[in-house]
Amino acid sequence: MTPIDARPSPRLLFGPGRLAELPDAAKSIGASNILLVTDPGILDAGHAQHAVEFLEAAGLKVTVYGKAHINPSESDIEACRMFAAELAPDLIIGFGGGSSMDTAKGCNFLLSNGGRMADYKGYGHAEKPLLPFIAVPTTAGTGSECQSYAVVSRDGSHEKIACGDPKALAQVAILDPELTVSQPQSVATLTALDALSHALESAVCTKRNPISADYSRESFRLIASSISSILDHSATLEDRSHMLLGAAKAGSAIENSMLGAAHATANPLTALFNVPHGHAVALMLPHVVRFNSEHAEAAAIYEDFSKQLGEPLIDWLEDIIASASLPDLDIDVSRIPELTAAALPQWTGQFNPRPISESDVTTLYRSALPVA
């Protein structure tokens, strides 16, 4: 038997209309004074206001912080903490995409334990309890609602740091696919590709185990069944439901395992060239899958996915990414050494099933980036 150290998932409330159960979820963990962290787009869509109405109708006090930014920085987290400090909340709700949830989690670290985000880089560095946390995703991609990590960009360098602690995991995650209907098509596309990368990378990483493998396999099944309709703008509510649940299960797969070289090579593209994360990881993923196919155990897992699809995984993957019609990147190949240097220290790279060297990273970038 393989030894397993598994982390529990949040209580999941999944299905259309489940946002209405947010007050009951908040009351079940004893909340009365709530901080809801979201972003301007969610405010404009009206979703946050609906949440506030539900909570206030149940007699709960709620204050909205609506300034979460994409790829939140250390300064963004500190701004949220300063806002929250005057409120003394007893519950934090992360409401939006991964950036809103990361901002909420980061605020929770600083509000409860002090210091700065860099103090929590890695896992398990919060010495004091954190406030209860509820996650309500409005995109189907990051799976942050099922993870105990906040991913934050360092001020100045834009390096992404993962700050995790078992106390940061949400007590409840509400997965209401109706909240994903209003997201812009560009967001739906990039988050779907991100979720797909999570399913595939967690499935083969060196920290995989029987529990994470079950999450990875089921997340891939759900995502593969719905991603084409997400990308071609024809998604039904059922398709969005499958994608939302698949993204959450991929998040649980990461929580119980890790990622790999596609994320390690994607992060520098975001940090150095501001390439959206979903675009960056989709660019690198097929090349990493081909690279990992030389590893016997990874190849066997890919073959299992191929059987699910009824065609070779790599062919299907390249077709899916091509159908997303992502814009071409204007990155000169002369910058590849800089990208390589930034990719090598990335934490996720050490969990790739096939060890990856400096020359391997350079080759991956040369394969992925168009030659002028």
Secondary structure as the mmCIF struct_conf table of DSSP 4:
data_model
#
loop_
_struct_conf.conf_type_id
_struct_conf.id
_struct_conf.beg_label_comp_id
_struct_conf.beg_label_asym_id
_struct_conf.beg_label_seq_id
_struct_conf.end_label_comp_id
_struct_conf.end_label_asym_id
_struct_conf.end_label_seq_id
HELX_LH_PP_P HELX_LH_PP_P1 PRO A 8 PRO A 10
STRN STRN1 ARG A 11 PHE A 14
BEND BEND1 GLY A 15 GLY A 15
TURN_TY1_P TURN_TY1_P1 PRO A 16 GLY A 17
HELX_RH_3T_P HELX_RH_3T_P1 ARG A 18 GLU A 21
HELX_RH_AL_P HELX_RH_AL_P1 LEU A 22 SER A 28
TURN_TY1_P TURN_TY1_P2 ILE A 29 GLY A 30
BEND BEND2 SER A 32 SER A 32
STRN STRN2 ASN A 33 VAL A 37
HELX_RH_AL_P HELX_RH_AL_P2 PRO A 40 ALA A 45
TURN_TY1_P TURN_TY1_P3 GLY A 46 GLY A 46
HELX_RH_AL_P HELX_RH_AL_P3 HIS A 47 ALA A 57
TURN_TY1_P TURN_TY1_P4 ALA A 58 GLY A 59
STRN STRN3 LYS A 61 TYR A 65
BEND BEND3 ILE A 70 ASN A 71
STRN STRN4 SER A 73 SER A 73
HELX_RH_AL_P HELX_RH_AL_P4 GLU A 74 ALA A 85
TURN_TY1_P TURN_TY1_P5 GLU A 86 LEU A 87
BEND BEND4 ASP A 90 ASP A 90
STRN STRN5 LEU A 91 GLY A 96
BEND BEND5 GLY A 97 GLY A 97
HELX_RH_AL_P HELX_RH_AL_P5 GLY A 98 ASN A 113
BEND BEND6 GLY A 115 GLY A 115
HELX_RH_3T_P HELX_RH_3T_P2 MET A 117 TYR A 120
STRN STRN6 GLY A 122 TYR A 123
BEND BEND7 GLY A 124 GLY A 124
BEND BEND8 LYS A 128 LYS A 128
HELX_LH_PP_P HELX_LH_PP_P2 PRO A 129 PRO A 132
STRN STRN7 PHE A 133 PRO A 137
BEND BEND9 THR A 138 GLY A 141
HELX_RH_3T_P HELX_RH_3T_P3 SER A 144 CYS A 146
BEND BEND10 SER A 148 SER A 148
STRN STRN8 TYR A 149 SER A 153
HELX_LH_PP_P HELX_LH_PP_P3 ARG A 154 ARG A 154
TURN_TY1_P TURN_TY1_P6 ASP A 155 SER A 157
STRN STRN9 LYS A 160 GLY A 164
HELX_RH_3T_P HELX_RH_3T_P4 PRO A 166 ALA A 168
BEND BEND11 LEU A 169 LEU A 169
BEND BEND12 GLN A 171 GLN A 171
STRN STRN10 VAL A 172 LEU A 175
HELX_RH_3T_P HELX_RH_3T_P5 PRO A 177 THR A 180
TURN_TY1_P TURN_TY1_P7 VAL A 181 SER A 182
BEND BEND13 GLN A 183 GLN A 183
HELX_RH_AL_P HELX_RH_AL_P6 GLN A 185 VAL A 204
BEND BEND14 CYS A 205 CYS A 205
TURN_TY1_P TURN_TY1_P8 THR A 206 LYS A 207
HELX_RH_AL_P HELX_RH_AL_P7 PRO A 210 LEU A 231
TURN_TY1_P TURN_TY1_P9 ASP A 232 HIS A 233
HELX_RH_AL_P HELX_RH_AL_P8 LEU A 237 GLU A 255
TURN_TY1_P TURN_TY1_P10 ASN A 256 ASN A 256
BEND BEND15 SER A 257 SER A 257
HELX_RH_AL_P HELX_RH_AL_P9 ALA A 261 PHE A 273
HELX_RH_AL_P HELX_RH_AL_P10 HIS A 277 ASN A 292
TURN_TY1_P TURN_TY1_P11 SER A 293 GLU A 294
BEND BEND16 HIS A 295 HIS A 295
HELX_RH_AL_P HELX_RH_AL_P11 ALA A 296 LEU A 309
TURN_TY1_P TURN_TY1_P12 GLY A 310 GLY A 310
BEND BEND17 GLU A 311 GLU A 311
HELX_RH_AL_P HELX_RH_AL_P12 LEU A 313 SER A 323
TURN_TY1_P TURN_TY1_P13 ALA A 324 SER A 325
HELX_LH_PP_P HELX_LH_PP_P4 LEU A 326 LEU A 329
HELX_RH_3T_P HELX_RH_3T_P6 VAL A 333 ARG A 335
HELX_RH_AL_P HELX_RH_AL_P13 ILE A 336 ALA A 343
TURN_TY1_P TURN_TY1_P14 LEU A 344 PRO A 345
HELX_RH_3T_P HELX_RH_3T_P7 TRP A 347 PHE A 351
BEND BEND18 PRO A 353 ARG A 354
HELX_RH_AL_P HELX_RH_AL_P14 GLU A 358 ALA A 368
BEND BEND19 LEU A 369 LEU A 369
HELX_LH_PP_P HELX_LH_PP_P5 PRO A 370 VAL A 371
#
